Amino acid sequence: MTSNTGAAPGRFIGLPIDRVDGRLKVTGGACYAFEHANLARGTTPAYGVILGAGVPKGRIAALDTARAEAVPGVLKILTHRSMTSLPAFGAPVTPTVPEVFTRARPMLAGDEILYYDQPVALVIATTWEAARGAAALIDIRYTQVPGFFDPLAANAERYKPGRINAGFPTDTLHGDPDAALASAPVTIDQTYRLPYEIHAPMEPHATLAQWDGDRLTLHTSTQTIANIQSGVAATLAIPRENVRVISPYIGGGFGSKLIPHADAILAAIAARDLQRPVKIAFTRQQMFANAGHRPATEQRIRLAADGEGKLTALVHDVIAATARFEEFAEQSAVVSRSFYGSATRRTTHRLVRVDTNRGEWMRAPGEASGLLALECAMDEMAEKLKLDPIEFRVRNEPDRDPETGAPFSSRNLIACMREGARRFGWTQRSATPGTRREGRKLIGIGMAGAMRPNYIGPAQARVAIDKSGKVTVQTDMTDIGTGTYTILAQIAAERLGLPLQAITVELGDSSLPRSPGSGGSWGAASSGTAVHNACLALCQKIAEAAVAHDASPLRGTNAAQAKFEQASVTFGDRSAPLAELIARISPDGFEATGSAARGETYRTFSQHAYGAHFAEVAVDIDTGEIRLRRMLGVFTTGKILNPKTARSQLIGGMIWGIGSALTEAAMLDPRYGHFVNHDLAEYQVPVHADIADIDAVFIDEDDDKGNPLGIKGIGELGNCGANAAVVNAVYNACGVRVRDLPVTLDKVLAGMA
Ligand code: MOS
């Protein structure tokens, strides 16, 4: 793909524009929170290092900081004894309401240990090394009590949460699936397990906090400015307006940066205590216990079909881990409510309390885990029915949302499957597993469907233009690596008829108009719509002034006919360069705001983005080693603002799926409740060498039900179902069906023997 940064003014939406922040990123000019150096005059930062609990459950029995305090450079040690009193954490609730994002999250609040590596002390010193050395000298002992760590244990006590994540109902029932299962000619009943998974953004959670009187400024790494502002204010019991959050550049989030964590809260408190800026970053190891995870799940799928391969029952039962002290219920079975037609259907979610830190939202929460189970089960069922996996899905394609009966805003799932089959060479697939061989390798192809809800949240943006035609776009939206700066610049340039270089986008600052931030793949739709509307409002203001102003060359024309193109304003056959016009009629320029909100059609239509993944793997006959050889995703996700950034999002998501399928598992030690492989050497995410040949393509789609731009969310769609496609390919290659992820060679080898 080529860059069109220099294209004619006004034609930018839909072009593969290079990232406008690309140069800053690769030259080191885009500062992350920990690198931020622009401190208040005369101040130098102190460094905080967090000491984590060495037991998962119990109490601090003895604590002696004397040796640590004696280390040169140590300024202060915060423990539950010296900590400012903070508001209580509050009762645990499933996140149905935004409060979960903004509730007080007290730290070092008492002697009770709720999870392994929970912060028990903060050492602040003039250097990071001194703080780290001193933290190791804190003498701390615990009274340990037994914890419970195995959510899938036979004796685990399951309970039904009141709601599940994103406010979905916990269970649903349509018809009598048990009767359908009992009477159907073909059924399957299989259970799939996904381990704990970790977000592993490249940039760890980090914060620089500084105070000016009673005003706090946090440079922090966050997806959602507003959540951090409110969450930190609630924890410190100070007015929200007194907290400014700045986060212009972020090295990935994936859901782990939606709520404040210990780095932000402890940095804020330490900086206030010391009257000096304080920096805290999690170590990579600390991120495993302190920055969220995808909870381990066990999912049982039961399917029944008639002789024609039409589903007569679909039952999806989920058991998942939740922290004992704060509930999080990933909505894994929700995909099974909308993906396929079935005469009867039941979905349930049950939780098991474990003594770990809380689960958090992780890229495609619900869909990434749920589709693993559903799409593997569909593959297994197709084989049992002697149907091609795509043909089986075609036969169960619904014409309305199976759960709600709502019409689809647009649904091109089958088109994705057909196009993917054509491009990938689906006909090369042998219907009989283990029969395609190249030397010592068995070759297999698998596919799976993708689906993700299309969301939009309330957002605001401000757009200003000066007399030289320079435009500033402002919103507190973040760019977590997704391309927000670029797409917002494209939208503004297109709407205002200006070159891309005329647009400056300012993001990630709580002093800017509020947005819902980056999460739920709603970022582009929400902030993009706000910018689009702000630009329309700006054009109208300029047009009205141009018509009315004495000094305007366009005086007396009809404002409604104004066109903003080619850096000019045109009314019929009269035209004026935009900058010249503004210089004449309003030397201070113009400014307008715009907003986005959920419209009428938001809930009257079933709105999702769709796709289909295709994977080819080679499995070594002797060692069971699995190599992904090719992977293709075909997606329909509304209009594409920028095919380059969109494709990057999608292949990034697909690579997440490959990791989930083949390598990723955070291993919780059942004795100590500790993620044993808590670094990137042992928690293995795919690296370049693992990804041979990958592509993502789009099928054109326009959907006017979600937002005026006709776009749908992309960030999470790529890892919906991607893991299932790889698992299905492994089965097709070697005939071994692994349902306990990740699919590692030991499990494959055992099956092949
Ligand atoms: Mo996403 S898991 O809402 O960042």
Residues whose N, C-alpha, C, O or C-beta is under 5 A from the ligand:
A	BS01	MOS	F254 G255 W361 M362 R363 A364 P365 S518 G519 G520
